[in-house]
């Protein structure tokens, strides 16, 4: 991870006993939410910290794409590109869309 302040953050959590959460970039271009929480023992003593890492690369990539107006892959080299989701082909805009459902028929009176 590219987080030179991790040790300072751990000391702050131990000093204040308040949890901390922040996004951090990894050296390989991935992003993680780092959460640091005080570790409490069964007899309610603080005996260190618990650090969790949640991968948020996909949400960071989508956020970057939204920032550039969805003009294609993210321009930020720290954010890896995610291939677009596969979708069904679209009908040309000049043709009406059709569905498998039948259109209602008018019933004529005899």
C-alpha positions as MATLAB code, in Angstrom:
seq = 'XXXXXXXXXXXXXXXXXXXXXXXXXXXXXXXXXXXXXXXXXXXXXXXXXXXXXXXXXXXXXXXXXXXXXXXXXXXXXXXXXXXXXXXXXXXXXXXXXXXXXXXXXXXXXX';
ca = [
       0.000    0.000    0.000;
       1.031    3.586   -0.576;
       0.237    4.760    2.950;
       3.184    6.360    4.722;
       0.895    7.539    7.548;
      -0.362    4.072    8.586;
       1.807    3.892   11.715;
       0.757    7.417   12.751;
      -2.890    6.501   12.164;
      -2.513    3.428   14.395;
      -0.985    5.566   17.158;
      -3.856    8.065   16.849;
      -6.477    5.299   17.121;
      -4.722    3.920   20.215;
      -4.519    7.413   21.741;
      -8.113    8.503   21.001;
      -9.816    5.066   20.904;
     -11.770    6.343   17.866;
     -11.946    4.220   14.714;
     -10.552    5.601   11.477;
     -11.353    4.838    7.841;
      -9.770    6.132    4.627;
      -9.190    5.120    0.986;
      -5.620    4.138    0.098;
      -4.022    3.298   -3.253;
      -1.848    0.217   -3.601;
       1.339    0.107   -5.665;
      -0.349   -2.126   -8.257;
      -3.088    0.438   -8.990;
      -5.810   -1.118   -6.830;
      -7.666    0.853   -4.134;
      -8.615   -0.222   -0.625;
     -10.619    1.213    2.239;
      -8.403    0.860    5.290;
     -10.320    0.717    8.565;
      -8.385    0.902   11.855;
     -10.248    0.072   15.073;
      -9.129   -0.372   18.671;
      -9.008   -4.028   19.730;
     -10.861   -4.609   23.004;
     -10.338   -7.796   24.964;
     -13.127   -9.688   26.714;
     -12.262   -7.889   29.983;
     -12.633   -4.499   28.195;
      -8.934   -3.681   27.867;
      -7.414   -2.140   24.731;
      -4.792   -4.588   23.489;
      -3.852   -3.245   20.045;
      -5.737   -2.469   16.851;
      -7.632   -4.341   14.171;
      -6.929   -3.255   10.592;
      -9.235   -4.319    7.774;
      -8.829   -3.800    4.036;
     -11.786   -3.714    1.632;
     -11.112   -3.636   -2.117;
     -12.840   -0.567   -3.611;
     -11.064   -0.586   -6.987;
     -14.269   -0.968   -8.998;
     -16.044    1.923   -7.276;
     -12.959    4.165   -7.603;
     -12.747    3.310  -11.314;
     -16.420    4.123  -11.863;
     -16.025    7.350   -9.898;
     -13.102    8.365  -12.118;
     -15.118    7.593  -15.246;
     -17.979    9.739  -14.016;
     -15.559   12.590  -13.355;
     -14.353   12.566  -16.961;
     -17.922   12.530  -18.273;
     -18.009    8.848  -19.200;
     -15.746    9.590  -22.160;
     -14.160    6.146  -22.076;
     -11.543    4.585  -19.828;
     -10.266    6.566  -16.888;
      -7.353    8.870  -17.732;
      -5.850    8.530  -14.253;
      -3.033    5.945  -14.476;
      -3.528    5.066  -10.800;
      -7.047    3.824  -11.583;
      -7.190    0.605  -13.605;
      -9.783    0.365  -16.313;
     -12.664   -2.056  -15.901;
     -14.119   -3.564  -19.068;
     -17.685   -2.417  -19.758;
     -20.492   -4.784  -18.913;
     -21.798   -6.833  -21.831;
     -25.248   -5.790  -22.926;
     -27.675   -6.944  -25.579;
     -27.405   -5.193  -28.947;
     -29.648   -2.157  -29.257;
     -32.133   -1.513  -32.020;
     -31.297    1.451  -34.249;
     -32.950    4.620  -32.999;
     -34.939    5.144  -36.220;
     -36.749    1.808  -35.800;
     -39.322    1.233  -33.061;
     -38.407   -1.262  -30.409;
     -40.446   -4.430  -30.346;
     -41.117   -6.870  -27.571;
     -42.300  -10.436  -27.473;
     -45.633   -9.389  -25.963;
     -48.560   -9.192  -28.351;
     -50.253   -5.883  -28.899;
     -53.890   -5.750  -27.744;
     -56.485   -6.478  -30.426;
     -59.685   -4.511  -30.800;
     -62.816   -6.533  -30.393;
     -65.469   -5.679  -32.937;
     -69.110   -5.909  -32.065;
     -71.198   -8.221  -34.319;
];
